[in-house]
Amino acid sequence: MSTTDSSSPILLSVQGLSAGYGEMLVLHDISLEVHHAEVVALVGSNGAGKTTLLRALSCVLPSTGSIMMDGHQLVQSSADQAFALGLVQVPEGRQLFGRMSVQDNLLMGAYRRSSKADVARDLEKMYEIFPRLSERRRQLAGSMSGGEQQLCAMARALMAKPKLMMVDEMSLGLAPVIVEQLMDVLVSIQRDGVAILLVEQDIHLALSAADRGYVMETGYIVQNGPAQALINDPAVRQAYLGI
């Protein structure tokens, strides 16, 4: 997707992170980083712990270790504090308010913002980026197609003015032509200076879009490096790409 300078400032730094559900530990000593305006892929098979990691980073799930977001420690913080620092998630399955209009869903993304003029300007910007949403602005979000709902979820996240947007299983259940359109949107988002943590089972798709990547297995980071190097790595190709 890009050639982000790896010497650019670190936006998110995770060190020794462990988390789970009750007494069941799912994540083990996770360390990773995301630089400003960088696309990082987090890949692995179903059950590897990718969504659990996003929940921990968003402070929805308690964790131990260190999560530094733009110089602020998030371990022991609330989900609202993480959101306020610009860490915004596009969840798996979109999780829109199905009985609300598209426009009301987008405005929900801006609920913390105080300037009505800025929100109105950004709302129109979303309609420029996502013309399909402009056509559907009064339609109930739950009545749209899966691809349109994914666009809406991404636009809602952008309305929060994120510094880092975490996108969970964006391509799940969508036709390839829709996925290609969504990838084009990610390109434009990155160009606007937003960092992206792209979580995908489709490993080739994610690594093809990313600057760097991390491979997860059963709650551990087992490999990381430049995305192209991971695509060309024989072990990754055999284990995940069937090559």
Contacts in CASP RR format, 6 or more apart in sequence:
PFRMAT RR
TARGET T0000
AUTHOR 0000-0000-0000
METHOD contacts of the structure
MODEL  1
MSTTDSSSPILLSVQGLSAGYGEMLVLHDISLEVHHAEVVALVGSNGAGK
TTLLRALSCVLPSTGSIMMDGHQLVQSSADQAFALGLVQVPEGRQLFGRM
SVQDNLLMGAYRRSSKADVARDLEKMYEIFPRLSERRRQLAGSMSGGEQQ
LCAMARALMAKPKLMMVDEMSLGLAPVIVEQLMDVLVSIQRDGVAILLVE
QDIHLALSAADRGYVMETGYIVQNGPAQALINDPAVRQAYLGI
1 39 0 8 1.000
1 183 0 8 1.000
1 186 0 8 1.000
1 187 0 8 1.000
1 190 0 8 1.000
1 208 0 8 1.000
1 209 0 8 1.000
1 210 0 8 1.000
1 211 0 8 1.000
2 38 0 8 1.000
2 39 0 8 1.000
2 187 0 8 1.000
2 190 0 8 1.000
2 211 0 8 1.000
3 211 0 8 1.000
4 35 0 8 1.000
4 37 0 8 1.000
4 38 0 8 1.000
4 39 0 8 1.000
4 211 0 8 1.000
5 35 0 8 1.000
6 35 0 8 1.000
6 38 0 8 1.000
6 211 0 8 1.000
6 212 0 8 1.000
8 35 0 8 1.000
8 36 0 8 1.000
8 37 0 8 1.000
8 38 0 8 1.000
9 35 0 8 1.000
9 36 0 8 1.000
10 33 0 8 1.000
10 34 0 8 1.000
10 35 0 8 1.000
10 36 0 8 1.000
10 68 0 8 1.000
11 34 0 8 1.000
11 35 0 8 1.000
11 36 0 8 1.000
11 38 0 8 1.000
11 69 0 8 1.000
11 70 0 8 1.000
11 163 0 8 1.000
11 164 0 8 1.000
11 195 0 8 1.000
12 32 0 8 1.000
12 33 0 8 1.000
12 34 0 8 1.000
12 57 0 8 1.000
12 67 0 8 1.000
12 68 0 8 1.000
12 69 0 8 1.000
12 70 0 8 1.000
12 87 0 8 1.000
12 164 0 8 1.000
12 195 0 8 1.000
12 197 0 8 1.000
13 33 0 8 1.000
13 66 0 8 1.000
13 67 0 8 1.000
13 68 0 8 1.000
14 30 0 8 1.000
14 31 0 8 1.000
14 32 0 8 1.000
14 33 0 8 1.000
14 57 0 8 1.000
14 66 0 8 1.000
14 67 0 8 1.000
14 68 0 8 1.000
15 31 0 8 1.000
15 65 0 8 1.000
15 66 0 8 1.000
15 68 0 8 1.000
16 29 0 8 1.000
16 30 0 8 1.000
16 31 0 8 1.000
16 64 0 8 1.000
16 65 0 8 1.000
16 66 0 8 1.000
17 27 0 8 1.000
17 29 0 8 1.000
17 30 0 8 1.000
17 31 0 8 1.000
17 53 0 8 1.000
17 56 0 8 1.000
17 63 0 8 1.000
17 64 0 8 1.000
17 65 0 8 1.000
17 66 0 8 1.000
17 67 0 8 1.000
18 25 0 8 1.000
18 27 0 8 1.000
18 28 0 8 1.000
18 29 0 8 1.000
18 30 0 8 1.000
18 63 0 8 1.000
18 64 0 8 1.000
18 65 0 8 1.000
19 25 0 8 1.000
19 26 0 8 1.000
19 27 0 8 1.000
19 52 0 8 1.000
19 53 0 8 1.000
19 55 0 8 1.000
19 56 0 8 1.000
19 61 0 8 1.000
19 62 0 8 1.000
19 63 0 8 1.000
19 64 0 8 1.000
20 26 0 8 1.000
20 27 0 8 1.000
20 52 0 8 1.000
20 56 0 8 1.000
20 61 0 8 1.000
20 63 0 8 1.000
21 61 0 8 1.000
26 49 0 8 1.000
26 52 0 8 1.000
26 219 0 8 1.000
27 49 0 8 1.000
27 52 0 8 1.000
27 53 0 8 1.000
27 56 0 8 1.000
27 63 0 8 1.000
27 219 0 8 1.000
28 219 0 8 1.000
28 220 0 8 1.000
29 220 0 8 1.000
30 53 0 8 1.000
30 219 0 8 1.000
30 220 0 8 1.000
30 221 0 8 1.000
31 221 0 8 1.000
32 40 0 8 1.000
32 42 0 8 1.000
32 214 0 8 1.000
32 221 0 8 1.000
32 224 0 8 1.000
34 40 0 8 1.000
34 164 0 8 1.000
34 195 0 8 1.000
34 197 0 8 1.000
35 195 0 8 1.000
36 163 0 8 1.000
36 193 0 8 1.000
36 195 0 8 1.000
37 190 0 8 1.000
37 193 0 8 1.000
37 194 0 8 1.000
37 195 0 8 1.000
38 190 0 8 1.000
38 195 0 8 1.000
38 196 0 8 1.000
38 211 0 8 1.000
38 212 0 8 1.000
39 186 0 8 1.000
39 190 0 8 1.000
39 195 0 8 1.000
39 196 0 8 1.000
39 198 0 8 1.000
39 209 0 8 1.000
39 210 0 8 1.000
39 211 0 8 1.000
40 195 0 8 1.000
40 196 0 8 1.000
40 197 0 8 1.000
40 198 0 8 1.000
40 210 0 8 1.000
40 211 0 8 1.000
40 212 0 8 1.000
40 213 0 8 1.000
40 214 0 8 1.000
41 198 0 8 1.000
41 199 0 8 1.000
41 200 0 8 1.000
41 203 0 8 1.000
41 206 0 8 1.000
41 207 0 8 1.000
41 209 0 8 1.000
41 210 0 8 1.000
41 212 0 8 1.000
41 213 0 8 1.000
41 214 0 8 1.000
41 227 0 8 1.000
42 50 0 8 1.000
42 53 0 8 1.000
42 197 0 8 1.000
42 198 0 8 1.000
42 199 0 8 1.000
42 200 0 8 1.000
42 206 0 8 1.000
42 213 0 8 1.000
42 214 0 8 1.000
42 216 0 8 1.000
43 50 0 8 1.000
43 199 0 8 1.000
43 200 0 8 1.000
43 201 0 8 1.000
43 203 0 8 1.000
43 206 0 8 1.000
43 207 0 8 1.000
43 213 0 8 1.000
43 214 0 8 1.000
43 215 0 8 1.000
43 216 0 8 1.000
43 240 0 8 1.000
44 50 0 8 1.000
44 200 0 8 1.000
44 201 0 8 1.000
44 203 0 8 1.000
44 215 0 8 1.000
44 216 0 8 1.000
44 217 0 8 1.000
44 240 0 8 1.000
45 201 0 8 1.000
45 217 0 8 1.000
45 240 0 8 1.000
46 201 0 8 1.000
47 218 0 8 1.000
48 216 0 8 1.000
48 217 0 8 1.000
48 218 0 8 1.000
48 219 0 8 1.000
49 216 0 8 1.000
49 218 0 8 1.000
49 219 0 8 1.000
50 168 0 8 1.000
50 199 0 8 1.000
50 216 0 8 1.000
51 92 0 8 1.000
51 168 0 8 1.000
51 169 0 8 1.000
51 199 0 8 1.000
52 61 0 8 1.000
52 219 0 8 1.000
53 199 0 8 1.000
53 216 0 8 1.000
53 219 0 8 1.000
54 89 0 8 1.000
54 166 0 8 1.000
54 168 0 8 1.000
54 197 0 8 1.000
54 199 0 8 1.000
55 61 0 8 1.000
56 62 0 8 1.000
56 63 0 8 1.000
56 67 0 8 1.000
57 67 0 8 1.000
57 74 0 8 1.000
57 82 0 8 1.000
57 87 0 8 1.000
57 166 0 8 1.000
57 197 0 8 1.000
58 79 0 8 1.000
58 82 0 8 1.000
58 83 0 8 1.000
58 87 0 8 1.000
58 89 0 8 1.000
58 166 0 8 1.000
59 67 0 8 1.000
59 74 0 8 1.000
59 77 0 8 1.000
59 78 0 8 1.000
59 79 0 8 1.000
59 81 0 8 1.000
59 82 0 8 1.000
60 79 0 8 1.000
63 75 0 8 1.000
64 75 0 8 1.000
65 75 0 8 1.000
66 73 0 8 1.000
66 75 0 8 1.000
67 73 0 8 1.000
67 74 0 8 1.000
67 75 0 8 1.000
68 74 0 8 1.000
69 82 0 8 1.000
69 85 0 8 1.000
69 86 0 8 1.000
69 87 0 8 1.000
69 164 0 8 1.000
70 85 0 8 1.000
70 86 0 8 1.000
70 163 0 8 1.000
72 85 0 8 1.000
74 81 0 8 1.000
74 82 0 8 1.000
74 85 0 8 1.000
74 87 0 8 1.000
83 112 0 8 1.000
83 160 0 8 1.000
84 112 0 8 1.000
85 163 0 8 1.000
86 160 0 8 1.000
86 161 0 8 1.000
86 162 0 8 1.000
86 163 0 8 1.000
86 164 0 8 1.000
87 162 0 8 1.000
87 163 0 8 1.000
87 164 0 8 1.000
87 166 0 8 1.000
88 157 0 8 1.000
88 160 0 8 1.000
88 162 0 8 1.000
88 164 0 8 1.000
88 165 0 8 1.000
88 166 0 8 1.000
89 157 0 8 1.000
89 165 0 8 1.000
89 166 0 8 1.000
89 167 0 8 1.000
89 168 0 8 1.000
90 153 0 8 1.000
90 154 0 8 1.000
90 156 0 8 1.000
90 157 0 8 1.000
90 165 0 8 1.000
90 166 0 8 1.000
90 167 0 8 1.000
90 168 0 8 1.000
90 170 0 8 1.000
91 153 0 8 1.000
91 168 0 8 1.000
92 168 0 8 1.000
92 169 0 8 1.000
92 172 0 8 1.000
93 153 0 8 1.000
93 168 0 8 1.000
93 169 0 8 1.000
93 172 0 8 1.000
94 146 0 8 1.000
94 149 0 8 1.000
94 150 0 8 1.000
94 152 0 8 1.000
94 153 0 8 1.000
95 153 0 8 1.000
96 105 0 8 1.000
96 141 0 8 1.000
96 142 0 8 1.000
96 149 0 8 1.000
96 152 0 8 1.000
96 153 0 8 1.000
96 156 0 8 1.000
97 104 0 8 1.000
97 105 0 8 1.000
97 108 0 8 1.000
97 141 0 8 1.000
98 105 0 8 1.000
98 140 0 8 1.000
98 141 0 8 1.000
98 142 0 8 1.000
98 143 0 8 1.000
99 140 0 8 1.000
99 142 0 8 1.000
100 108 0 8 1.000
100 140 0 8 1.000
100 141 0 8 1.000
101 137 0 8 1.000
101 138 0 8 1.000
101 139 0 8 1.000
101 140 0 8 1.000
101 141 0 8 1.000
102 133 0 8 1.000
102 136 0 8 1.000
102 137 0 8 1.000
102 138 0 8 1.000
102 139 0 8 1.000
102 140 0 8 1.000
102 141 0 8 1.000
102 144 0 8 1.000
102 152 0 8 1.000
103 123 0 8 1.000
103 137 0 8 1.000
103 138 0 8 1.000
105 141 0 8 1.000
105 152 0 8 1.000
105 156 0 8 1.000
106 123 0 8 1.000
106 126 0 8 1.000
106 133 0 8 1.000
106 152 0 8 1.000
106 155 0 8 1.000
106 156 0 8 1.000
106 159 0 8 1.000
107 119 0 8 1.000
107 123 0 8 1.000
107 159 0 8 1.000
108 156 0 8 1.000
108 159 0 8 1.000
109 156 0 8 1.000
109 157 0 8 1.000
109 159 0 8 1.000
109 160 0 8 1.000
110 119 0 8 1.000
110 122 0 8 1.000
110 123 0 8 1.000
110 159 0 8 1.000
110 160 0 8 1.000
110 161 0 8 1.000
112 160 0 8 1.000
113 119 0 8 1.000
113 160 0 8 1.000
113 161 0 8 1.000
119 159 0 8 1.000
122 158 0 8 1.000
122 159 0 8 1.000
122 161 0 8 1.000
123 159 0 8 1.000
126 133 0 8 1.000
126 155 0 8 1.000
126 158 0 8 1.000
126 159 0 8 1.000
127 133 0 8 1.000
127 134 0 8 1.000
127 137 0 8 1.000
128 134 0 8 1.000
129 155 0 8 1.000
129 158 0 8 1.000
129 185 0 8 1.000
129 188 0 8 1.000
130 151 0 8 1.000
130 152 0 8 1.000
130 154 0 8 1.000
130 155 0 8 1.000
130 185 0 8 1.000
132 148 0 8 1.000
132 151 0 8 1.000
133 148 0 8 1.000
133 151 0 8 1.000
133 152 0 8 1.000
133 155 0 8 1.000
136 144 0 8 1.000
136 148 0 8 1.000
141 149 0 8 1.000
141 152 0 8 1.000
142 149 0 8 1.000
144 152 0 8 1.000
146 173 0 8 1.000
146 174 0 8 1.000
146 178 0 8 1.000
147 174 0 8 1.000
147 178 0 8 1.000
147 182 0 8 1.000
150 170 0 8 1.000
150 174 0 8 1.000
150 178 0 8 1.000
150 182 0 8 1.000
151 182 0 8 1.000
151 185 0 8 1.000
154 165 0 8 1.000
154 167 0 8 1.000
154 170 0 8 1.000
154 182 0 8 1.000
154 185 0 8 1.000
154 189 0 8 1.000
157 165 0 8 1.000
158 165 0 8 1.000
158 189 0 8 1.000
158 194 0 8 1.000
162 194 0 8 1.000
163 194 0 8 1.000
163 195 0 8 1.000
164 194 0 8 1.000
164 195 0 8 1.000
164 196 0 8 1.000
164 197 0 8 1.000
165 189 0 8 1.000
165 194 0 8 1.000
165 195 0 8 1.000
165 196 0 8 1.000
165 197 0 8 1.000
166 196 0 8 1.000
166 197 0 8 1.000
166 199 0 8 1.000
167 186 0 8 1.000
167 196 0 8 1.000
167 197 0 8 1.000
167 198 0 8 1.000
167 199 0 8 1.000
168 199 0 8 1.000
169 199 0 8 1.000
169 200 0 8 1.000
169 201 0 8 1.000
170 179 0 8 1.000
170 182 0 8 1.000
170 198 0 8 1.000
170 200 0 8 1.000
171 179 0 8 1.000
171 182 0 8 1.000
171 200 0 8 1.000
171 202 0 8 1.000
171 205 0 8 1.000
172 201 0 8 1.000
174 182 0 8 1.000
179 205 0 8 1.000
183 205 0 8 1.000
183 209 0 8 1.000
186 196 0 8 1.000
186 198 0 8 1.000
186 209 0 8 1.000
189 196 0 8 1.000
190 196 0 8 1.000
198 206 0 8 1.000
198 209 0 8 1.000
198 210 0 8 1.000
199 206 0 8 1.000
200 206 0 8 1.000
203 215 0 8 1.000
203 236 0 8 1.000
203 240 0 8 1.000
203 241 0 8 1.000
204 231 0 8 1.000
204 241 0 8 1.000
206 213 0 8 1.000
207 213 0 8 1.000
207 227 0 8 1.000
207 228 0 8 1.000
207 230 0 8 1.000
207 231 0 8 1.000
208 227 0 8 1.000
208 231 0 8 1.000
209 227 0 8 1.000
210 227 0 8 1.000
211 226 0 8 1.000
211 227 0 8 1.000
212 224 0 8 1.000
212 225 0 8 1.000
212 226 0 8 1.000
212 227 0 8 1.000
213 224 0 8 1.000
213 225 0 8 1.000
213 226 0 8 1.000
213 227 0 8 1.000
213 230 0 8 1.000
214 221 0 8 1.000
214 223 0 8 1.000
214 224 0 8 1.000
214 225 0 8 1.000
215 221 0 8 1.000
215 222 0 8 1.000
215 223 0 8 1.000
215 224 0 8 1.000
215 230 0 8 1.000
215 236 0 8 1.000
215 240 0 8 1.000
216 222 0 8 1.000
223 230 0 8 1.000
223 233 0 8 1.000
223 235 0 8 1.000
223 236 0 8 1.000
224 230 0 8 1.000
230 236 0 8 1.000
231 237 0 8 1.000
231 241 0 8 1.000
237 243 0 8 1.000
END
